[in-house]
Amino acid sequence: MEHIAAFMLLIGCNAGGLSCEELPAPQVAFESMEECVGALPAALGGAGVKGRIVHARCAAIDPAWVEEDVEISWHMSREKGLEIDVRQVAPPADGMLVAENVHPVQATARMH
């Protein structure tokens, strides 16, 4: 299992910014924030979504957190653009987590 310290998120929005969705990133998990930030230009250049404005951002994850106990959520704002919230959460008693725009982190996650 690789050590994760940062992840990349790509979001595509329509021109008015009223509709946004996650886009596949060429690589999701990174061993350092610097490695993730360095990969942003290529990820943005490869996004190629017609009629969409693509936003990309890296977010740090405390490497001490257990991957299953991390929750990632995002939202777009006109003032700050793409905002990502990463927080440690207690695992649910039934083992299921359901929330909009929230994804548990996987150590070997890669989007196609």
URGIKA-V799689 format. One line per field, one symbol per residue. phi: phi as a letter, one per 20 degrees, with the letter a starting at -180 (. if undefined). psi: psi as a letter, one per 30 degrees, with the letter a starting at -180 (. if undefined). A space follows every 50 residues. Layout:
BEGIN
phi=???
psi=???
END
This chain:
BEGIN
phi=.eedcbbdcdcdcfgemeccbfdfefbdecebffffffeggffffefldf mceddcbdcecfgfffgfddddcbbdcffdmfdcddbecffffendccaf lccfedfdfbee
psi=klkkfllkkkkkllefgfkllklkkfkeklfleeeeeffeeeeeefehjk gkkkkkkkkkkjffkkefgkkklllkleefbkkkkklklkkleggkkkkk hkkkkkegkkk.
END
